[in-house]
């Protein structure tokens, strides 16, 4: 991320609601209420995907975090495209919240 001009994130952030539900994010930009989740093949199984979606809705909604999900296959197939998607997502969140985007102009 840093090599691509993206900063201001925390890796492997665990968000836990007061009632004990938790969700691990691969990347969290707390100032933007934005998260990036990179999912491998295991998360593509329909039952696992449904479980992940329910848990994400419950926890991320509680914290007001918007999620950008990407798969490892998408990143492997087009790294530059995935980076552009992350940058666009972060800029959009920053504009919505009226705060600086944690990205270098590319």
DOLOMI-878870 format. One record per residue: residue number from 1; residue in three letters; y, z, x of N, C-alpha, C in turn. Coordinates in Angstrom, 3 decimals. Each point is the difference from the previous one (the first is absolute). Layout:
<resi:NUM, resn:ALA, nv:Y, nw:Z, nu:X, cav:Y, caw:Z, cau:X, cv:Y, cw:Z, cu:X>
...
This chain:
<resi:1, resn:UNK, nv:-1.186, nw:0.000, nu:0.832, cav:1.186, caw:0.000, cau:-0.832, cv:1.248, cw:0.000, cu:0.876>
<resi:2, resn:UNK, nv:0.047, nw:0.932, nu:0.925, cav:1.207, caw:0.086, cau:0.829, cv:0.245, cw:-1.298, cu:0.762>
<resi:3, resn:UNK, nv:-1.074, nw:-0.605, nu:0.501, cav:0.136, caw:-1.255, cau:0.739, cv:0.564, cw:-1.114, cu:-0.875>
<resi:4, resn:UNK, nv:-0.149, nw:0.133, nu:-1.299, cav:0.516, caw:-0.989, cau:-0.947, cv:1.351, cw:0.401, cu:-0.579>
<resi:5, resn:UNK, nv:0.611, nw:1.060, nu:0.532, cav:1.332, caw:0.398, cau:-0.439, cv:0.037, cw:0.861, cu:-1.250>
<resi:6, resn:UNK, nv:-1.125, nw:0.611, nu:-0.320, cav:-0.085, caw:0.858, cau:-1.186, cv:-0.116, cw:1.449, cu:0.480>
<resi:7, resn:UNK, nv:0.867, nw:0.853, nu:-0.510, cav:0.031, caw:1.396, cau:0.459, cv:0.119, cw:0.941, cu:-1.196>
<resi:8, resn:UNK, nv:0.160, nw:1.276, nu:0.301, cav:0.288, caw:0.996, cau:-1.021, cv:-1.179, cw:0.427, cu:-0.851>
<resi:9, resn:UNK, nv:-1.205, nw:-0.285, nu:0.444, cav:-1.180, caw:0.333, cau:-0.797, cv:-0.757, cw:1.170, cu:0.609>
<resi:10, resn:UNK, nv:-0.839, nw:0.579, nu:-0.822, cav:-0.959, caw:1.011, cau:0.446, cv:-1.392, cw:-0.567, cu:-0.240>
<resi:11, resn:UNK, nv:-0.851, nw:0.099, nu:0.990, cav:-1.379, caw:-0.497, cau:-0.127, cv:-0.883, cw:1.053, cu:-0.658>
<resi:12, resn:UNK, nv:-0.936, nw:-0.471, nu:-0.796, cav:-1.004, caw:0.846, cau:-0.634, cv:0.621, cw:1.210, cu:-0.700>
<resi:13, resn:UNK, nv:0.834, nw:-0.280, nu:-0.960, cav:0.664, caw:1.051, cau:-0.771, cv:-0.877, cw:0.392, cu:-1.179>
<resi:14, resn:UNK, nv:-0.229, nw:1.283, nu:-0.142, cav:-0.794, caw:0.513, cau:-1.115, cv:0.940, cw:0.614, cu:-1.029>
<resi:15, resn:UNK, nv:0.080, nw:-0.617, nu:-1.162, cav:0.822, caw:0.517, cau:-1.090, cv:-0.901, cw:0.797, cu:-0.933>
<resi:16, resn:UNK, nv:0.400, nw:1.224, nu:-0.303, cav:-0.815, caw:0.878, cau:-0.840, cv:0.865, cw:0.516, cu:-1.142>
<resi:17, resn:UNK, nv:-0.453, nw:-0.212, nu:-1.227, cav:0.733, caw:0.477, cau:-1.169, cv:-0.229, cw:1.506, cu:-0.166>
<resi:18, resn:UNK, nv:0.847, nw:0.676, nu:-0.775, cav:-0.187, caw:1.440, cau:-0.227, cv:-1.360, cw:0.340, cu:-0.613>
<resi:19, resn:UNK, nv:-0.581, nw:-0.939, nu:-0.761, cav:-1.307, caw:0.281, cau:-0.601, cv:-1.169, cw:-0.427, cu:0.897>
<resi:20, resn:UNK, nv:0.300, nw:-0.342, nu:1.278, cav:-1.061, caw:-0.214, cau:0.979, cv:-0.500, cw:-1.409, cu:0.187>
<resi:21, resn:UNK, nv:0.569, nw:-0.988, nu:-0.684, cav:-0.420, caw:-1.381, cau:0.218, cv:0.685, cw:-0.508, cu:1.265>
<resi:22, resn:UNK, nv:-0.763, nw:-0.708, nu:0.834, cav:0.584, caw:-0.487, cau:1.248, cv:-0.224, cw:-1.498, cu:0.160>
<resi:23, resn:UNK, nv:0.856, nw:-0.579, nu:0.827, cav:-0.094, caw:-1.424, cau:0.308, cv:0.492, cw:-0.194, cu:1.424>
<resi:24, resn:UNK, nv:-0.826, nw:-0.645, nu:0.808, cav:0.369, caw:-0.312, cau:1.377, cv:0.625, cw:-1.378, cu:0.046>
<resi:25, resn:UNK, nv:1.171, nw:-0.087, nu:0.604, cav:0.661, caw:-1.281, cau:0.222, cv:-0.102, cw:-0.350, cu:1.479>
<resi:26, resn:UNK, nv:-0.250, nw:-1.279, nu:0.290, cav:-0.039, caw:-0.423, cau:1.393, cv:1.388, cw:0.091, cu:0.631>
<resi:27, resn:UNK, nv:1.031, nw:-0.367, nu:-0.768, cav:1.388, caw:0.075, cau:0.469, cv:0.858, cw:0.504, cu:-1.147>
<resi:28, resn:UNK, nv:0.912, nw:0.929, nu:0.302, cav:0.924, caw:0.523, cau:-0.997, cv:1.412, cw:-0.041, cu:0.553>
<resi:29, resn:UNK, nv:0.913, nw:-0.596, nu:-0.768, cav:1.431, caw:0.035, cau:0.277, cv:0.587, cw:0.947, cu:-1.036>
<resi:30, resn:UNK, nv:0.091, nw:1.288, nu:0.351, cav:0.425, caw:1.023, cau:-0.955, cv:1.404, cw:-0.263, cu:-0.520>
<resi:31, resn:UNK, nv:0.902, nw:-0.468, nu:0.867, cav:1.379, caw:-0.235, cau:-0.436, cv:0.101, cw:-1.124, cu:-1.018>
<resi:32, resn:UNK, nv:-1.006, nw:-0.867, nu:-0.038, cav:-0.021, caw:-1.120, cau:-0.943, cv:-0.948, cw:0.240, cu:-1.168>
<resi:33, resn:UNK, nv:-0.725, nw:1.112, nu:0.044, cav:-1.056, caw:0.225, cau:-0.986, cv:-0.898, cw:-1.231, cu:-0.071>
<resi:34, resn:UNK, nv:-0.448, nw:-0.438, nu:1.192, cav:-0.794, caw:-1.215, cau:0.118, cv:-1.224, cw:0.263, cu:0.868>
<resi:35, resn:UNK, nv:-1.113, nw:-0.587, nu:-0.388, cav:-1.220, caw:0.143, cau:0.766, cv:-0.703, cw:-1.322, cu:0.183>
<resi:36, resn:UNK, nv:-0.725, nw:-0.096, nu:1.094, cav:-0.829, caw:-1.166, cau:0.286, cv:-1.427, cw:0.484, cu:0.144>
<resi:37, resn:UNK, nv:-0.885, nw:-0.645, nu:-0.721, cav:-1.420, caw:0.317, cau:0.057, cv:-0.729, cw:-1.244, cu:0.496>
<resi:38, resn:UNK, nv:-0.762, nw:0.156, nu:1.079, cav:-0.795, caw:-1.093, cau:0.554, cv:-1.460, cw:0.304, cu:-0.306>
<resi:39, resn:UNK, nv:-0.586, nw:-0.806, nu:-0.874, cav:-1.358, caw:0.267, cau:-0.467, cv:-1.006, cw:-0.959, cu:0.605>
<resi:40, resn:UNK, nv:-1.102, nw:0.575, nu:0.469, cav:-1.103, caw:-0.797, cau:0.512, cv:-0.937, cw:-0.414, cu:-1.128>
<resi:41, resn:UNK, nv:-1.096, nw:-0.649, nu:0.336, cav:-0.936, caw:-0.533, cau:-0.999, cv:-0.554, cw:1.058, cu:-0.957>
<resi:42, resn:UNK, nv:-0.161, nw:1.227, nu:0.473, cav:-0.540, caw:1.075, cau:-0.838, cv:0.834, cw:0.177, cu:-1.268>
<resi:43, resn:UNK, nv:1.309, nw:-0.168, nu:0.116, cav:0.898, caw:0.214, cau:-1.131, cv:0.001, cw:-1.160, cu:-0.992>
<resi:44, resn:UNK, nv:-0.694, nw:-1.079, nu:0.318, cav:-0.070, caw:-1.152, cau:-0.905, cv:-1.121, cw:0.130, cu:-1.026>
<resi:45, resn:UNK, nv:-0.910, nw:0.935, nu:0.222, cav:-1.044, caw:0.269, cau:-0.984, cv:0.681, cw:0.406, cu:-1.307>
<resi:46, resn:UNK, nv:-0.373, nw:-0.617, nu:-1.141, cav:0.701, caw:0.280, cau:-1.260, cv:0.081, cw:1.484, cu:-0.371>
<resi:47, resn:UNK, nv:-1.075, nw:0.743, nu:0.178, cav:0.026, caw:1.425, cau:-0.342, cv:0.952, cw:0.760, cu:0.927>
<resi:48, resn:UNK, nv:-0.042, nw:-0.315, nu:1.291, cav:0.891, caw:0.653, cau:0.951, cv:1.449, cw:-0.383, cu:-0.278>
<resi:49, resn:UNK, nv:0.246, nw:-1.270, nu:-0.297, cav:1.361, caw:-0.470, cau:-0.299, cv:0.560, cw:0.706, cu:-1.232>
<resi:50, resn:UNK, nv:-0.828, nw:0.192, nu:-1.030, cav:0.450, caw:0.695, cau:-1.210, cv:0.316, cw:1.465, cu:0.309>
<resi:51, resn:UNK, nv:-0.853, nw:0.642, nu:0.771, cav:0.227, caw:1.391, cau:0.392, cv:1.303, cw:0.126, cu:0.801>
<resi:52, resn:UNK, nv:0.179, nw:-0.902, nu:0.974, cav:1.214, caw:0.013, cau:0.819, cv:1.244, cw:-0.199, cu:-0.858>
<resi:53, resn:UNK, nv:-0.065, nw:-0.917, nu:-0.951, cav:1.154, caw:-0.295, cau:-0.860, cv:0.368, cw:1.209, cu:-0.863>
<resi:54, resn:UNK, nv:-0.993, nw:0.657, nu:-0.570, cav:0.280, caw:1.202, cau:-0.815, cv:0.642, cw:1.098, cu:0.840>
<resi:55, resn:UNK, nv:-0.571, nw:0.242, nu:1.151, cav:0.507, caw:1.045, cau:0.890, cv:1.410, cw:-0.354, cu:0.482>
<resi:56, resn:UNK, nv:0.197, nw:-1.256, nu:0.360, cav:1.323, caw:-0.438, cau:0.460, cv:1.040, cw:0.176, cu:-1.100>
<resi:57, resn:UNK, nv:-0.333, nw:-0.423, nu:-1.214, cav:0.955, caw:0.151, cau:-1.111, cv:0.390, cw:1.458, cu:-0.194>
<resi:58, resn:UNK, nv:-0.996, nw:0.872, nu:-0.008, cav:0.271, caw:1.419, cau:-0.254, cv:0.876, cw:0.600, cu:1.094>
<resi:59, resn:UNK, nv:-0.353, nw:-0.210, nu:1.249, cav:0.716, caw:0.640, cau:1.101, cv:1.320, cw:-0.703, cu:0.293>
<resi:60, resn:UNK, nv:-0.031, nw:-1.318, nu:0.132, cav:1.220, caw:-0.710, cau:0.379, cv:1.060, cw:0.073, cu:-1.093>
<resi:61, resn:UNK, nv:-0.416, nw:-0.005, nu:-1.251, cav:0.953, caw:0.156, cau:-1.099, cv:0.659, cw:1.374, cu:0.072>
<resi:62, resn:UNK, nv:-0.774, nw:1.022, nu:0.311, cav:0.555, caw:1.355, cau:0.123, cv:1.123, cw:0.047, cu:1.038>
<resi:63, resn:UNK, nv:-0.198, nw:-0.680, nu:1.116, cav:0.984, caw:0.024, cau:1.078, cv:1.029, cw:-1.127, cu:-0.108>
<resi:64, resn:UNK, nv:-0.201, nw:-0.942, nu:-0.919, cav:0.926, caw:-1.118, cau:-0.147, cv:-0.129, cw:-1.038, cu:1.101>
<resi:65, resn:UNK, nv:-1.153, nw:-0.056, nu:0.641, cav:-0.223, caw:-0.922, cau:1.111, cv:-0.513, cw:-1.343, cu:-0.531>
<resi:66, resn:UNK, nv:0.646, nw:-1.069, nu:0.444, cav:-0.470, caw:-1.354, cau:-0.301, cv:-0.953, cw:-0.410, cu:1.117>
<resi:67, resn:UNK, nv:-1.075, nw:-0.697, nu:-0.372, cav:-1.045, caw:-0.343, cau:0.955, cv:-0.094, cw:-1.501, cu:0.193>
<resi:68, resn:UNK, nv:-0.093, nw:-0.413, nu:1.255, cav:-0.337, caw:-1.379, cau:0.340, cv:-1.419, cw:0.015, cu:0.541>
<resi:69, resn:UNK, nv:-0.950, nw:-0.543, nu:-0.765, cav:-1.370, caw:-0.052, cau:0.502, cv:-0.268, cw:-1.338, cu:0.695>
<resi:70, resn:UNK, nv:-0.607, nw:0.060, nu:1.155, cav:-0.457, caw:-1.195, cau:0.709, cv:-1.444, cw:0.229, cu:0.412>
<resi:71, resn:UNK, nv:-0.731, nw:-1.071, nu:0.172, cav:-1.373, caw:0.128, cau:0.493, cv:-0.041, cw:-0.406, cu:1.470>
<resi:72, resn:UNK, nv:-1.004, nw:0.494, nu:0.682, cav:-0.163, caw:-0.392, cau:1.394, cv:-0.226, cw:-1.502, cu:0.096>
<resi:73, resn:UNK, nv:-0.658, nw:-0.592, nu:-0.988, cav:-0.236, caw:-1.445, cau:0.004, cv:1.321, cw:-0.772, cu:-0.085>
<resi:74, resn:UNK, nv:0.930, nw:0.468, nu:-0.839, cav:1.312, caw:-0.651, cau:-0.111, cv:0.756, cw:0.079, cu:1.321>
<resi:75, resn:UNK, nv:-0.062, nw:1.152, nu:0.633, cav:0.703, caw:0.195, cau:1.268, cv:-0.633, cw:-0.848, cu:1.093>
<resi:76, resn:UNK, nv:-1.330, nw:-0.012, nu:0.060, cav:-0.697, caw:-0.803, cau:1.007, cv:0.262, cw:-1.494, cu:-0.184>
<resi:77, resn:UNK, nv:0.080, nw:-0.434, nu:-1.247, cav:0.188, caw:-1.425, cau:-0.286, cv:1.418, cw:-0.471, cu:0.310>
<resi:78, resn:UNK, nv:0.993, nw:0.887, nu:-0.177, cav:1.403, caw:-0.403, cau:0.187, cv:0.845, cw:1.213, cu:0.355>
<resi:79, resn:UNK, nv:-0.080, nw:0.414, nu:1.254, cav:0.732, caw:1.185, cau:0.447, cv:1.505, cw:-0.161, cu:-0.213>
<resi:80, resn:UNK, nv:0.542, nw:-1.138, nu:0.377, cav:1.440, caw:-0.208, cau:-0.169, cv:0.401, cw:0.055, cu:-1.473>
<resi:81, resn:UNK, nv:-0.813, nw:-0.570, nu:-0.868, cav:0.270, caw:0.053, cau:-1.435, cv:-0.062, cw:1.429, cu:-0.523>
<resi:82, resn:UNK, nv:-0.962, nw:0.780, nu:0.484, cav:-0.118, caw:1.404, cau:-0.420, cv:1.219, cw:0.794, cu:0.460>
<resi:83, resn:UNK, nv:0.457, nw:-0.247, nu:1.217, cav:1.190, caw:0.687, cau:0.506, cv:1.212, cw:-0.370, cu:-0.845>
<resi:84, resn:UNK, nv:0.151, nw:-1.284, nu:-0.323, cav:1.116, caw:-0.429, cau:-0.860, cv:-0.062, cw:0.702, cu:-1.354>
<resi:85, resn:UNK, nv:-1.203, nw:0.159, nu:-0.548, cav:-0.161, caw:0.678, cau:-1.287, cv:0.418, cw:1.468, cu:0.093>
<resi:86, resn:UNK, nv:-0.389, nw:0.669, nu:1.076, cav:0.379, caw:1.403, cau:0.195, cv:1.516, cw:0.109, cu:0.144>
<resi:87, resn:UNK, nv:0.589, nw:-0.856, nu:0.818, cav:1.453, caw:0.029, cau:0.212, cv:0.731, cw:-0.239, cu:-1.316>
<resi:88, resn:UNK, nv:-0.434, nw:-0.976, nu:-0.757, cav:0.624, caw:-0.312, cau:-1.287, cv:-0.101, cw:1.184, cu:-0.956>
<resi:89, resn:UNK, nv:-1.165, nw:0.627, nu:-0.041, cav:-0.232, caw:1.176, cau:-0.846, cv:0.953, cw:1.139, cu:0.392>
<resi:90, resn:UNK, nv:0.123, nw:0.256, nu:1.292, cav:0.864, caw:1.086, cau:0.466, cv:1.474, cw:-0.286, cu:-0.266>
<resi:91, resn:UNK, nv:0.415, nw:-1.224, nu:0.214, cav:1.393, caw:-0.367, cau:-0.273, cv:0.294, cw:0.153, cu:-1.483>
<resi:92, resn:UNK, nv:-0.902, nw:-0.435, nu:-0.847, cav:0.175, caw:0.117, cau:-1.445, cv:0.124, cw:1.464, cu:-0.419>
<resi:93, resn:UNK, nv:-0.874, nw:0.857, nu:0.532, cav:0.061, caw:1.432, cau:-0.326, cv:1.318, cw:0.606, cu:0.481>
<resi:94, resn:UNK, nv:0.413, nw:-0.355, nu:1.205, cav:1.250, caw:0.537, cau:0.553, cv:1.194, cw:-0.420, cu:-0.850>
<resi:95, resn:UNK, nv:0.020, nw:-1.254, nu:-0.406, cav:1.098, caw:-0.479, cau:-0.836, cv:0.020, cw:0.732, cu:-1.334>
<resi:96, resn:UNK, nv:-1.167, nw:0.189, nu:-0.579, cav:-0.093, caw:0.695, cau:-1.294, cv:0.517, cw:1.438, cu:0.102>
<resi:97, resn:UNK, nv:-0.257, nw:0.646, nu:1.132, cav:0.397, caw:1.391, cau:0.183, cv:1.365, cw:0.148, cu:0.683>
<resi:98, resn:UNK, nv:0.575, nw:-1.111, nu:0.474, cav:1.295, caw:0.044, cau:0.663, cv:-0.017, cw:0.695, cu:1.350>
<resi:99, resn:UNK, nv:-1.109, nw:-0.189, nu:0.732, cav:-0.121, caw:0.581, cau:1.329, cv:-0.315, cw:-1.122, cu:1.001>
<resi:100, resn:UNK, nv:0.210, nw:0.247, nu:1.286, cav:-0.312, caw:-1.029, cau:0.999, cv:-1.500, cw:-0.287, cu:0.061>
<resi:101, resn:UNK, nv:-0.334, nw:-1.255, nu:0.195, cav:-1.405, caw:-0.389, cau:0.177, cv:-0.422, cw:0.281, cu:1.440>
<resi:102, resn:UNK, nv:-1.196, nw:0.544, nu:0.200, cav:-0.454, caw:0.336, cau:1.347, cv:-0.630, cw:-1.191, cu:0.723>
<resi:103, resn:UNK, nv:0.706, nw:-1.130, nu:-0.040, cav:-0.534, caw:-1.209, cau:0.649, cv:1.097, cw:-0.630, cu:0.845>
<resi:104, resn:UNK, nv:-0.433, nw:-0.649, nu:1.078, cav:0.897, caw:-0.763, cau:0.846, cv:0.107, cw:-1.395, cu:-0.589>
<resi:105, resn:UNK, nv:1.188, nw:-0.567, nu:0.004, cav:0.153, caw:-1.383, cau:-0.478, cv:-0.887, cw:-0.907, cu:0.827>
<resi:106, resn:UNK, nv:-0.865, nw:-0.721, nu:-0.678, cav:-0.943, caw:-0.881, cau:0.706, cv:0.515, cw:-1.412, cu:0.043>
